Amino acid sequence: MRINLIAPINKLGYGVVGTNLLKVLNQTEEQVGLVPIGQPEYEPELDSLIKASIETGKTIELNAKNIRLWHQFDMRMFPPGERIGFPIFELDKFTALEHNNLSSLDRLFVCSSWAKEIVLQNGISVPIDVIPLGYNPSTFNASDSEVDPHKFVFMNIGKWEIRKGHDILPEIFNRAFGPNFKTPDGRAIVLRMMCTNPFLTAEETARWEGLYKRTLKNNVEFVQRVSTAADVALWMKRANAGIFPARAEGWNLELLEMQACGKPCLATNYSAHVDFCDENGLVPYHSLVKAYDGKWFFGQGQWAEFDHYDDWIDRLRDLVENYENYTPKKAVNFTWKNTKDVIMTHLKFFNGDVQ
């Protein structure tokens, strides 16, 4: 079977997924071609794999399985063969353009059971398979934890954005632990933010950081963007727990990876990450409201909203006091190998190779 992956290869969201998919698909016995979206950006050790895959992708195979990992509004360009779209989306409604693009496909891959339900609710009738994303256990694991014995660090990773709950997180944290910001055994409680957004101006970034400094004073730390997954894992292993009050997520790799490092995490009980978060780490939301932030989202669909912060405050305090009860269990199964196995099962079934 010939598989063509049409995807970006870089260090942004889709690019990270594209890179990992290309690596694991090349661990199969199938011929894998790459049709890159944009200029590839990758680590030197991947050079031979990327270049060989691009050369394969230049050749034509009329019966290829083509997986386009890209936005739901841009599913038009494919090589010959089956047209399989793989969008990662956050909202519960599609525009007419998105609906038209998705409906034109032969098949859809989506990350989560939530995403599949959204596609069905929007009246898109192409066959849909759930393909969970993953983590690399050789990088993200519970070994070599380096927590500061004098601190209890909650960490949030993800580019500055209202969708990710960054506007409400400092107030939630302050109300949970201020003014003392101490654990029962006397450690300082700190919020560490790794949230560089390359699409923001310096002034916009300064406004975000200023909000946290005004609210949390010396109890917030900022970590700039790092260059490798190993660097990300190192920072995760220095934290005690994660907090992700997102209004909606198409997946949230950082949340999964942090759990893979053995770190208890709190996340909103809504959208894609419900599939890989343990129930005790999921915090209720109170309603769905128009998704509007004035920059990226302008009311097209809905996302989760919190009428009050009491649930977050209670859960944060309980996690500190009953830390062992929050040890993540469910996420361990969601490796990139699992992603590859699920993809191949569906492709072979689609191809008639599985009875």
Secondary structure, DSSP 4 states (H G I P E B T S, - for coil): -EEEEEE--SSSHHHHHHHHHHHHHTTSSSEEEEEESS-----GGGHHHHHHHHHHHTS--TT-EEEEES-TT------SSEEEEE-----S---HHHHHHHHTSSEEEESSHHHHHHHHHTT--S-EEE----B-TTTSSSSS----TTEEEEEEES-S-GGGTTTTHHHHHHHHHTTT-B-TTSPEEEEEEE---TTS-HHHHHHHHHHHHHHHGGGEEE----SSHHHHHHHHHT-SEEEE--S--S--HHHHHHHHTT--EEEESSSGGGGTS-GGGEEP--EEEEEE-SSS-EEEEEEEE-S-SHHHHHHHHHHHHTGGGG---GGGG-BHHHHHHHHHHHHHHHTT---
